[in-house]
Amino acid sequence: MANVTVRNLPDAVHRALRVRAATHGRSTEAEIRNILEEAARPTQRIRLGSLLVSIAREAGGITEAEAAHFDQLRDKNAAEPMRIE
């Protein structure tokens, strides 16, 4: 796992984080991890593929059968990260 250091955090912000952590029953560090997780990966985020399918359905351009067919054709393997050499 990665480590992050936050420099020059105002005392008032640190106090607020400690209070927030205490109200949630976690350590300050765990609270900060939770805040970062929610900010970076919100649960209600829109996924591009789902958005495109919904747009196509609204436009009348794709049926349920066609959507199922495309889902079968879709490569479900995780993409390899890009390498820069």
C-alpha positions, -999 to +999 in steps of 0.1 A: +000+000+000+011+036-006+018+061+021+009+098+018+022+126+039+002+158+043+023+188+052+012+221+067-023+208+078-039+236+099-044+227+135-081+235+132-085+209+104-065+183+124-088+189+154-119+186+132-106+153+118-099+139+153-134+149+164-150+134+133-130+102+138-141+099+174-177+103+164-173+074+139-154+053+164-122+051+144-087+065+146-078+097+129-058+078+103-087+055+095-110+084+092-087+101+067-085+069+047-123+067+047-126+103+036-101+098+007-118+066-004-152+083-006-138+113-024-118+092-049-143+064-055-178+076-047-204+048-045-228+066-069-203+072-096-215+067-132-197+041-152-190+050-188-204+018-203-236+020-183-241+056-193-236+048-230-261+019-229-287+041-211-282+068-237-286+043-265-318+028-249-333+063-245-326+071-281-344+038-291-312+025-307-307-007-287-330-034-274-325-056-243-315-085-266-289-064-283-275-052-250-273-088-238-255-097-270-230-069-266-224-079-229-215-114-241-190-100-266-174-076-242-140-085-229-144-089-192-107-093-184-089-065-166-069-043-188-031-043-185-017-011-173+002+010-198+040+007-197+062+036-204+097+026-211 
